[in-house]
Amino acid sequence: MSAAECHISLPAARDARNVIGSGLTTQCLGLLNDLEKSLRQGNKALLEGDADSLNCATAEQIHLCSELQVILPADRRRKIEAPELYAAVLRVLHLARLQAALLRRAQRFLLTLSRIAVNPAATYEALILRNTVRTAASPEGS
């Protein structure tokens, strides 16, 4: 599945003026639950090395974050009073941190592969030098 084939079946951004009180909490909770699900799918895709699924999950996460920004103005983002909403925010933050760590790990792995592809002998030179220094420094080497 290519990124162009990835379909996001979410409603268009809603106007925050039409939602008041608990309706806003319910709407935010629904979006946060969708974001949590998308982050879980993205993390699974990262662990499996599935770039297409990761692209779809990332596109969905971007869309959900923009929806949250539309329905929840900046001045109200720090005032989370509903316990279930607070718990959902904590779960999403945890999964976002996990995804960031997985992305860093994948980036390091790809960087290592690219270095090996450019100069495969470089990985062995350091080991040879380290073993040579140990052998020369040990009393048994004399």
Secondary structure, 3 states (H helix, E strand, C coil): CCHHHCCCCCCCCCCHHHCCCHHHHHHHHHHHHHHHHHHHHHHHHHHHCCHHHHHHHHHHHHHHHHHHHHHCCHHHCCCCCCHHHHHHHHHHHHHHHHHHHHHHHHHHHHHHHHHHHHCCCHHHHHHHHHHHHHHHHCHHHC
